[in-house]
Amino acid sequence: MIIHSLADLAAGFLGLWILLYLLDANHANVFVDFVRGVANWLASWSQDIFIMKTEGLRVFFNFALPALVYLAVGHGAAAWLRRL
């Protein structure tokens, strides 16, 4: 259950950052800055995989990919451990 929850939390931060970025949230806000920092740390391994002219699409794909990976790996690992 812990692995499942951590994967959901990681994907949640990445999804929240995508939403805040696309809605043009105030980057000077402490909460927005915190979410951006966590999302950048979680997605550091996948930065700039997709390079596009539209900045919104670039942010979406570069942060959605790690969110999907965390969900797939986390849920898969949790299901595998439940079977043991």
C-alpha positions in Angstrom: 0.0 0.0 0.0 2.9 2.4 0.7 4.5 1.9 -2.7 1.1 2.4 -4.4 0.5 5.6 -2.4 4.0 7.0 -3.1 3.5 6.4 -6.8 0.2 8.2 -6.7 1.7 11.1 -4.7 4.6 11.4 -7.3 2.2 11.4 -10.2 -0.1 13.8 -8.4 2.8 16.4 -7.9 3.7 16.1 -11.6 0.1 16.4 -12.7 -0.4 19.4 -10.4 2.6 21.1 -11.8 1.4 20.6 -15.4 -2.0 22.1 -14.4 -0.4 25.1 -12.6 1.9 25.7 -15.5 -0.8 25.5 -18.2 -3.1 27.8 -16.1 -0.2 30.3 -15.8 0.0 30.2 -12.0 2.1 32.9 -10.2 5.7 31.5 -10.1 6.5 33.8 -7.2 3.9 32.1 -5.0 5.4 29.8 -2.3 3.1 26.9 -3.0 3.6 27.1 -6.8 7.4 27.2 -6.2 7.2 24.2 -3.9 5.2 22.2 -6.4 7.6 23.2 -9.2 10.6 22.2 -7.2 9.2 18.8 -6.3 8.0 18.1 -9.9 11.4 19.1 -11.3 13.2 16.8 -8.9 10.8 13.9 -9.7 11.2 14.5 -13.4 14.9 15.3 -13.4 15.7 12.0 -15.2 13.4 12.8 -18.1 13.9 16.5 -18.7 14.0 17.6 -22.3 13.1 14.3 -23.8 10.6 16.1 -25.9 11.6 19.4 -27.5 8.8 21.4 -29.0 8.2 24.9 -30.1 5.1 25.3 -28.0 6.2 25.6 -24.4 3.0 24.3 -22.9 3.2 21.0 -24.9 6.9 20.6 -23.9 6.0 20.9 -20.2 3.0 18.6 -20.6 4.9 15.8 -22.3 8.1 16.1 -20.3 6.2 15.9 -17.0 3.4 13.5 -18.1 5.8 10.8 -19.2 7.5 10.4 -15.7 4.0 10.6 -14.1 2.9 7.6 -16.2 6.1 5.8 -15.5 5.8 6.3 -11.7 2.2 5.1 -11.9 3.0 2.0 -14.0 6.1 1.0 -12.0 4.6 1.8 -8.6 1.3 0.1 -9.2 3.1 -2.9 -10.8 5.5 -3.3 -7.9 2.7 -3.0 -5.4 0.6 -5.6 -7.2 3.7 -7.9 -7.4 4.4 -7.5 -3.6 0.7 -8.2 -2.8 1.0 -11.5 -4.6 4.0 -12.6 -2.5 
